[in-house]
Amino acid sequence: MPDSELSPASPLLSVRHLRKTVLDATGQFDILRDVSFSLHRGQTVAIVGASGSGKSTLLSIMAGLDTPSSGTVLLDGQDVFALDEDSRAALRAQKIGFVFQSFQLLGHLSALENVMLPLELAGQSDARPRATEMLARVGLAQRARAYPRVLSGGEQQRVALARAFVVQPALLLADEPTGSLDFATGESVMRLMLQLNQEQGTTLVLVTHDRGIAARCQQRITLEAGAIAAIDQS
């Protein structure tokens, strides 16, 4: 179904009967087992569970970075795994933003250039002013020319947030976004992420071990041994 035919009430993302199975030394191992749920526009969702429960694998499949053994993901009505790799990459560039625990900034680019990059890759002619505005929004206007090596962890994560939100993605996927930060810095970054999410109406999905962070999301999906154990609403 084309985007233009989707109603506002239609799920932005539908995960349908996802399974991910790999072979290891002991035989077949199920990373994900029949995982299904839907997410709506503007929703904030935390995926929680013990290490090894399948959280990061699920996030990678939702982004089309990894492929399931069976099942599928629909993003704005588009079957992600009906697309070839190039088309999936184009869909990610258009609709998905990412924030990682390790920031994933390019060390040879300044803060401003890191934020400009996704806009330039999308062929946007106004990349510099938009990136400049977004850096100011995350409180780093004075650090625009600084390189990642001289930025603190909190500053690097705010650059990563600016880079993710500057394209105004429909879906933002965050993998332990405060995991490498101290409590106060992590709290500041989390507050900023939720503010930007509210301003842009982005659907935010974050993987976290922190139950306090998870409690601030509208919905919590708990994974146990690759299966959904609970879905809780705030």
ZADO-1210 file (C-alpha; in nm, 4 decimals, padded with zeros to 6 digits):
<atoms>
<atom x="00.0000" y="00.0000" z="00.0000" code="MET" pos="1"/>
<atom x="00.1522" y="00.3368" z="-00.0938" code="PRO" pos="2"/>
<atom x="00.2162" y="00.5906" z="00.1841" code="ASP" pos="3"/>
<atom x="-00.0544" y="00.8166" z="00.0429" code="SER" pos="4"/>
<atom x="-00.3167" y="00.5488" z="00.1049" code="GLU" pos="5"/>
<atom x="-00.2227" y="00.4932" z="00.4683" code="LEU" pos="6"/>
<atom x="-00.4567" y="00.6437" z="00.7267" code="SER" pos="7"/>
<atom x="-00.3133" y="00.8220" z="01.0312" code="PRO" pos="8"/>
<atom x="-00.4411" y="00.5300" z="01.2397" code="ALA" pos="9"/>
<atom x="-00.2419" y="00.2756" z="01.0388" code="SER" pos="10"/>
<atom x="00.0621" y="00.1338" z="01.2216" code="PRO" pos="11"/>
<atom x="00.3893" y="00.2912" z="01.1193" code="LEU" pos="12"/>
<atom x="00.5648" y="-00.0382" z="01.1830" code="LEU" pos="13"/>
<atom x="00.4258" y="-00.3903" z="01.1944" code="SER" pos="14"/>
<atom x="00.6440" y="-00.6828" z="01.3007" code="VAL" pos="15"/>
<atom x="00.4851" y="-01.0098" z="01.1946" code="ARG" pos="16"/>
<atom x="00.5837" y="-01.3542" z="01.3222" code="HIS" pos="17"/>
<atom x="00.9569" y="-01.2875" z="01.3211" code="LEU" pos="18"/>
<atom x="01.1874" y="-01.5820" z="01.3730" code="ARG" pos="19"/>
<atom x="01.5656" y="-01.5765" z="01.3653" code="LYS" pos="20"/>
<atom x="01.7444" y="-01.9110" z="01.3843" code="THR" pos="21"/>
<atom x="02.1177" y="-01.9760" z="01.3607" code="VAL" pos="22"/>
<atom x="02.3376" y="-02.2818" z="01.3865" code="LEU" pos="23"/>
<atom x="02.6010" y="-02.3007" z="01.6578" code="ASP" pos="24"/>
<atom x="02.8208" y="-02.5730" z="01.8059" code="ALA" pos="25"/>
<atom x="02.5239" y="-02.7257" z="01.9874" code="THR" pos="26"/>
<atom x="02.2928" y="-02.7228" z="01.6858" code="GLY" pos="27"/>
<atom x="02.0005" y="-02.4926" z="01.6074" code="GLN" pos="28"/>
<atom x="01.9566" y="-02.1849" z="01.8249" code="PHE" pos="29"/>
<atom x="01.6474" y="-01.9613" z="01.8151" code="ASP" pos="30"/>
<atom x="01.7414" y="-01.5951" z="01.8695" code="ILE" pos="31"/>
<atom x="01.3850" y="-01.4753" z="01.8030" code="LEU" pos="32"/>
<atom x="01.0721" y="-01.6876" z="01.8317" code="ARG" pos="33"/>
<atom x="00.7471" y="-01.5735" z="01.6669" code="ASP" pos="34"/>
<atom x="00.7708" y="-01.2044" z="01.7606" code="VAL" pos="35"/>
<atom x="00.4754" y="-00.9867" z="01.6550" code="SER" pos="36"/>
<atom x="00.3675" y="-00.6313" z="01.7458" code="PHE" pos="37"/>
<atom x="00.2699" y="-00.2994" z="01.5857" code="SER" pos="38"/>
<atom x="00.3848" y="00.0556" z="01.6561" code="LEU" pos="39"/>
<atom x="00.2043" y="00.3797" z="01.5763" code="HIS" pos="40"/>
<atom x="00.3255" y="00.7226" z="01.4766" code="ARG" pos="41"/>
<atom x="00.4727" y="00.9275" z="01.7596" code="GLY" pos="42"/>
<atom x="00.4815" y="00.6351" z="02.0003" code="GLN" pos="43"/>
<atom x="00.7707" y="00.5803" z="02.2428" code="THR" pos="44"/>
<atom x="00.8601" y="00.2160" z="02.3014" code="VAL" pos="45"/>
<atom x="01.1260" y="00.0428" z="02.5097" code="ALA" pos="46"/>
<atom x="01.2461" y="-00.3087" z="02.4319" code="ILE" pos="47"/>
<atom x="01.3761" y="-00.4634" z="02.7525" code="VAL" pos="48"/>
<atom x="01.5107" y="-00.7999" z="02.8606" code="GLY" pos="49"/>
<atom x="01.8205" y="-00.9759" z="02.9847" code="ALA" pos="50"/>
<atom x="02.1398" y="-00.9912" z="02.7791" code="SER" pos="51"/>
<atom x="02.0968" y="-01.2515" z="02.5060" code="GLY" pos="52"/>
<atom x="01.7183" y="-01.2183" z="02.4941" code="SER" pos="53"/>
<atom x="01.7263" y="-01.0993" z="02.1313" code="GLY" pos="54"/>
<atom x="01.6779" y="-00.7236" z="02.1753" code="LYS" pos="55"/>
<atom x="01.9546" y="-00.5985" z="01.9462" code="SER" pos="56"/>
<atom x="01.8807" y="-00.8642" z="01.6834" code="THR" pos="57"/>
<atom x="01.5177" y="-00.7521" z="01.6808" code="LEU" pos="58"/>
<atom x="01.6245" y="-00.3889" z="01.6378" code="LEU" pos="59"/>
<atom x="01.8539" y="-00.4829" z="01.3473" code="SER" pos="60"/>
<atom x="01.5756" y="-00.6743" z="01.1725" code="ILE" pos="61"/>
<atom x="01.3306" y="-00.3865" z="01.2251" code="MET" pos="62"/>
<atom x="01.5806" y="-00.1655" z="01.0418" code="ALA" pos="63"/>
<atom x="01.6317" y="-00.4154" z="00.7610" code="GLY" pos="64"/>
<atom x="02.0002" y="-00.4464" z="00.8537" code="LEU" pos="65"/>
<atom x="01.9582" y="-00.8147" z="00.9372" code="ASP" pos="66"/>
<atom x="01.7176" y="-01.0615" z="00.7785" code="THR" pos="67"/>
<atom x="01.4791" y="-01.2939" z="00.9636" code="PRO" pos="68"/>
<atom x="01.4582" y="-01.6676" z="00.9085" code="SER" pos="69"/>
<atom x="01.0848" y="-01.6140" z="00.8617" code="SER" pos="70"/>
<atom x="00.8280" y="-01.3424" z="00.9124" code="GLY" pos="71"/>
<atom x="00.8460" y="-00.9843" z="00.7952" code="THR" pos="72"/>
<atom x="00.8450" y="-00.6166" z="00.8856" code="VAL" pos="73"/>
<atom x="00.6124" y="-00.3590" z="00.7301" code="LEU" pos="74"/>
<atom x="00.7289" y="00.0040" z="00.7451" code="LEU" pos="75"/>
<atom x="00.4638" y="00.2534" z="00.6320" code="ASP" pos="76"/>
<atom x="00.2925" y="-00.0354" z="00.4568" code="GLY" pos="77"/>
<atom x="00.6087" y="-00.1435" z="00.2719" code="GLN" pos="78"/>
<atom x="00.7277" y="-00.5022" z="00.3158" code="ASP" pos="79"/>
<atom x="01.0922" y="-00.4373" z="00.4043" code="VAL" pos="80"/>
<atom x="01.2080" y="-00.7839" z="00.3032" code="PHE" pos="81"/>
<atom x="01.0348" y="-00.7740" z="-00.0334" code="ALA" pos="82"/>
<atom x="01.3002" y="-00.5149" z="-00.1262" code="LEU" pos="83"/>
<atom x="01.6531" y="-00.5809" z="-00.2452" code="ASP" pos="84"/>
<atom x="01.9468" y="-00.4537" z="-00.0382" code="GLU" pos="85"/>
<atom x="01.9817" y="-00.1261" z="-00.2293" code="ASP" pos="86"/>
<atom x="01.6109" y="-00.0505" z="-00.1920" code="SER" pos="87"/>
<atom x="01.6217" y="-00.1333" z="00.1790" code="ARG" pos="88"/>
<atom x="01.9148" y="00.1064" z="00.2179" code="ALA" pos="89"/>
<atom x="01.7178" y="00.3779" z="00.0395" code="ALA" pos="90"/>
<atom x="01.4180" y="00.3153" z="00.2663" code="LEU" pos="91"/>
<atom x="01.6406" y="00.3451" z="00.5753" code="ARG" pos="92"/>
<atom x="01.7887" y="00.6721" z="00.4499" code="ALA" pos="93"/>
<atom x="01.4418" y="00.8137" z="00.3943" code="GLN" pos="94"/>
<atom x="01.2547" y="00.6944" z="00.7028" code="LYS" pos="95"/>
<atom x="01.4876" y="00.5646" z="00.9787" code="ILE" pos="96"/>
<atom x="01.7327" y="00.7308" z="01.2162" code="GLY" pos="97"/>
<atom x="01.9800" y="00.5506" z="01.4420" code="PHE" pos="98"/>
<atom x="02.1449" y="00.6238" z="01.7768" code="VAL" pos="99"/>
<atom x="02.4007" y="00.3793" z="01.9163" code="PHE" pos="100"/>
<atom x="02.5699" y="00.3305" z="02.2528" code="GLN" pos="101"/>
<atom x="02.9096" y="00.3821" z="02.0862" code="SER" pos="102"/>
<atom x="02.7945" y="00.7031" z="01.9069" code="PHE" pos="103"/>
<atom x="02.9269" y="00.5885" z="01.5626" code="GLN" pos="104"/>
<atom x="03.0537" y="00.9338" z="01.4668" code="LEU" pos="105"/>
<atom x="03.3088" y="00.9639" z="01.1875" code="LEU" pos="106"/>
<atom x="03.6338" y="01.0787" z="01.3453" code="GLY" pos="107"/>
<atom x="03.7620" y="01.2680" z="01.0419" code="HIS" pos="108"/>
<atom x="03.4493" y="01.4848" z="01.0268" code="LEU" pos="109"/>
<atom x="03.3627" y="01.7752" z="01.2557" code="SER" pos="110"/>
<atom x="03.0433" y="01.7754" z="01.4616" code="ALA" pos="111"/>
<atom x="02.8718" y="01.9845" z="01.1959" code="LEU" pos="112"/>
<atom x="02.9951" y="01.7628" z="00.9125" code="GLU" pos="113"/>
<atom x="02.8727" y="01.4503" z="01.0957" code="ASN" pos="114"/>
<atom x="02.5249" y="01.6024" z="01.1222" code="VAL" pos="115"/>
<atom x="02.5324" y="01.7200" z="00.7595" code="MET" pos="116"/>
<atom x="02.6282" y="01.3769" z="00.6277" code="LEU" pos="117"/>
<atom x="02.2838" y="01.2091" z="00.6025" code="PRO" pos="118"/>
<atom x="02.1415" y="01.5214" z="00.4397" code="LEU" pos="119"/>
<atom x="02.4242" y="01.5326" z="00.1864" code="GLU" pos="120"/>
<atom x="02.3812" y="01.1629" z="00.1094" code="LEU" pos="121"/>
<atom x="02.0139" y="01.2349" z="00.0434" code="ALA" pos="122"/>
<atom x="02.1116" y="01.5149" z="-00.1958" code="GLY" pos="123"/>
<atom x="01.9713" y="01.7967" z="00.0195" code="GLN" pos="124"/>
<atom x="02.1074" y="02.1340" z="-00.0920" code="SER" pos="125"/>
<atom x="02.0372" y="02.2972" z="00.2463" code="ASP" pos="126"/>
<atom x="02.2418" y="02.0458" z="00.4481" code="ALA" pos="127"/>
<atom x="02.4629" y="02.3041" z="00.6211" code="ARG" pos="128"/>
<atom x="02.1935" y="02.5395" z="00.7550" code="PRO" pos="129"/>
<atom x="01.9730" y="02.2498" z="00.8652" code="ARG" pos="130"/>
<atom x="02.2621" y="02.0776" z="01.0415" code="ALA" pos="131"/>
<atom x="02.3682" y="02.4059" z="01.2033" code="THR" pos="132"/>
<atom x="02.0153" y="02.4596" z="01.3347" code="GLU" pos="133"/>
<atom x="01.9964" y="02.1061" z="01.4719" code="MET" pos="134"/>
<atom x="02.3330" y="02.1353" z="01.6476" code="LEU" pos="135"/>
<atom x="02.2048" y="02.4512" z="01.8133" code="ALA" pos="136"/>
<atom x="01.8901" y="02.2639" z="01.9165" code="ARG" pos="137"/>
<atom x="02.0991" y="02.0061" z="02.1059" code="VAL" pos="138"/>
<atom x="02.3089" y="02.2805" z="02.2674" code="GLY" pos="139"/>
<atom x="02.6259" y="02.2396" z="02.0633" code="LEU" pos="140"/>
<atom x="02.6304" y="02.5485" z="01.8402" code="ALA" pos="141"/>
<atom x="02.9703" y="02.6448" z="01.9823" code="GLN" pos="142"/>
<atom x="03.1146" y="02.2984" z="01.9134" code="ARG" pos="143"/>
<atom x="03.0250" y="02.2776" z="01.5452" code="ALA" pos="144"/>
<atom x="03.3882" y="02.2708" z="01.4286" code="ARG" pos="145"/>
<atom x="03.5079" y="02.0290" z="01.6977" code="ALA" pos="146"/>
<atom x="03.6055" y="01.6731" z="01.6060" code="TYR" pos="147"/>
<atom x="03.4739" y="01.3719" z="01.7993" code="PRO" pos="148"/>
<atom x="03.8107" y="01.3087" z="01.9692" code="ARG" pos="149"/>
<atom x="03.7827" y="01.6348" z="02.1646" code="VAL" pos="150"/>
<atom x="03.4136" y="01.5974" z="02.2540" code="LEU" pos="151"/>
<atom x="03.2950" y="01.4412" z="02.5778" code="SER" pos="152"/>
<atom x="03.0787" y="01.1303" z="02.5693" code="GLY" pos="153"/>
<atom x="02.7669" y="01.3356" z="02.6330" code="GLY" pos="154"/>
<atom x="02.8580" y="01.5806" z="02.3584" code="GLU" pos="155"/>
<atom x="02.9219" y="01.2971" z="02.1141" code="GLN" pos="156"/>
<atom x="02.5838" y="01.1447" z="02.1902" code="GLN" pos="157"/>
<atom x="02.4144" y="01.4810" z="02.1403" code="ARG" pos="158"/>
<atom x="02.5859" y="01.5070" z="01.7994" code="VAL" pos="159"/>
<atom x="02.4548" y="01.1562" z="01.7258" code="ALA" pos="160"/>
<atom x="02.1044" y="01.2693" z="01.8251" code="LEU" pos="161"/>
<atom x="02.1319" y="01.5734" z="01.6000" code="ALA" pos="162"/>
<atom x="02.2464" y="01.3527" z="01.3117" code="ARG" pos="163"/>
<atom x="01.9566" y="01.1134" z="01.3678" code="ALA" pos="164"/>
<atom x="01.6841" y="01.3774" z="01.4004" code="PHE" pos="165"/>
<atom x="01.8058" y="01.6192" z="01.1306" code="VAL" pos="166"/>
<atom x="01.6466" y="01.4050" z="00.8578" code="VAL" pos="167"/>
<atom x="01.3163" y="01.4043" z="01.0506" code="GLN" pos="168"/>
<atom x="01.2841" y="01.0246" z="01.0407" code="PRO" pos="169"/>
<atom x="00.9508" y="00.8524" z="01.0796" code="ALA" pos="170"/>
<atom x="01.1219" y="00.5915" z="01.3000" code="LEU" pos="171"/>
<atom x="01.4175" y="00.6352" z="01.5358" code="LEU" pos="172"/>
<atom x="01.5939" y="00.3222" z="01.6622" code="LEU" pos="173"/>
<atom x="01.8212" y="00.3644" z="01.9650" code="ALA" pos="174"/>
<atom x="02.0387" y="00.0809" z="02.0993" code="ASP" pos="175"/>
<atom x="02.1384" y="00.1474" z="02.4633" code="GLU" pos="176"/>
<atom x="02.1718" y="00.5221" z="02.3890" code="PRO" pos="177"/>
<atom x="02.2815" y="00.6063" z="02.7452" code="THR" pos="178"/>
<atom x="02.4713" y="00.2847" z="02.8162" code="GLY" pos="179"/>
<atom x="02.8203" y="00.4364" z="02.8014" code="SER" pos="180"/>
<atom x="02.7337" y="00.7596" z="02.9852" code="LEU" pos="181"/>
<atom x="02.7303" y="00.8463" z="03.3542" code="ASP" pos="182"/>
<atom x="02.3897" y="00.8851" z="03.5195" code="PHE" pos="183"/>
<atom x="02.3617" y="01.2640" z="03.4989" code="ALA" pos="184"/>
<atom x="02.4805" y="01.2806" z="03.1364" code="THR" pos="185"/>
<atom x="02.2595" y="00.9882" z="03.0402" code="GLY" pos="186"/>
<atom x="01.9604" y="01.1585" z="03.2008" code="GLU" pos="187"/>
<atom x="02.0303" y="01.4762" z="03.0035" code="SER" pos="188"/>
<atom x="02.0605" y="01.2843" z="02.6763" code="VAL" pos="189"/>
<atom x="01.7437" y="01.0861" z="02.7446" code="MET" pos="190"/>
<atom x="01.5463" y="01.4006" z="02.8243" code="ARG" pos="191"/>
<atom x="01.6672" y="01.5598" z="02.5006" code="LEU" pos="192"/>
<atom x="01.5800" y="01.2498" z="02.2972" code="MET" pos="193"/>
<atom x="01.2244" y="01.2486" z="02.4315" code="LEU" pos="194"/>
<atom x="01.1875" y="01.6227" z="02.3657" code="GLN" pos="195"/>
<atom x="01.3024" y="01.5862" z="02.0047" code="LEU" pos="196"/>
<atom x="01.0757" y="01.2846" z="01.9627" code="ASN" pos="197"/>
<atom x="00.7765" y="01.4869" z="02.0815" code="GLN" pos="198"/>
<atom x="00.8628" y="01.7869" z="01.8633" code="GLU" pos="199"/>
<atom x="00.8995" y="01.5824" z="01.5447" code="GLN" pos="200"/>
<atom x="00.6325" y="01.3179" z="01.6071" code="GLY" pos="201"/>
<atom x="00.8889" y="01.0443" z="01.5464" code="THR" pos="202"/>
<atom x="00.8225" y="00.6884" z="01.6569" code="THR" pos="203"/>
<atom x="01.1003" y="00.6126" z="01.9065" code="LEU" pos="204"/>
<atom x="01.2108" y="00.2555" z="01.9789" code="VAL" pos="205"/>
<atom x="01.4937" y="00.2087" z="02.2249" code="LEU" pos="206"/>
<atom x="01.6681" y="-00.0985" z="02.3580" code="VAL" pos="207"/>
<atom x="01.7672" y="-00.0547" z="02.7205" code="THR" pos="208"/>
<atom x="01.8628" y="-00.2451" z="03.0341" code="HIS" pos="209"/>
<atom x="01.7579" y="00.0545" z="03.2430" code="ASP" pos="210"/>
<atom x="01.4088" y="00.0016" z="03.3839" code="ARG" pos="211"/>
<atom x="01.3881" y="00.3688" z="03.4822" code="GLY" pos="212"/>
<atom x="01.4395" y="00.4756" z="03.1214" code="ILE" pos="213"/>
<atom x="01.1959" y="00.2111" z="03.0005" code="ALA" pos="214"/>
<atom x="00.9297" y="00.3401" z="03.2416" code="ALA" pos="215"/>
<atom x="00.9395" y="00.6796" z="03.0668" code="ARG" pos="216"/>
<atom x="00.8217" y="00.5234" z="02.7393" code="CYS" pos="217"/>
<atom x="00.4552" y="00.4759" z="02.6562" code="GLN" pos="218"/>
<atom x="00.5012" y="00.1048" z="02.5912" code="GLN" pos="219"/>
<atom x="00.7441" y="-00.1637" z="02.7079" code="ARG" pos="220"/>
<atom x="00.8043" y="-00.4869" z="02.5191" code="ILE" pos="221"/>
<atom x="00.9789" y="-00.7485" z="02.7332" code="THR" pos="222"/>
<atom x="01.1734" y="-01.0235" z="02.5592" code="LEU" pos="223"/>
<atom x="01.2655" y="-01.3512" z="02.7259" code="GLU" pos="224"/>
<atom x="01.4684" y="-01.6107" z="02.5364" code="ALA" pos="225"/>
<atom x="01.3715" y="-01.4541" z="02.2038" code="GLY" pos="226"/>
<atom x="00.9966" y="-01.4410" z="02.2648" code="ALA" pos="227"/>
<atom x="00.7669" y="-01.1645" z="02.3862" code="ILE" pos="228"/>
<atom x="00.6976" y="-01.2207" z="02.7556" code="ALA" pos="229"/>
<atom x="00.4895" y="-00.9041" z="02.8079" code="ALA" pos="230"/>
<atom x="00.3732" y="-00.5817" z="02.6463" code="ILE" pos="231"/>
<atom x="00.2942" y="-00.3120" z="02.9002" code="ASP" pos="232"/>
<atom x="00.1404" y="00.0303" z="02.8484" code="GLN" pos="233"/>
<atom x="00.1938" y="00.3458" z="03.0551" code="SER" pos="234"/>
</atoms>
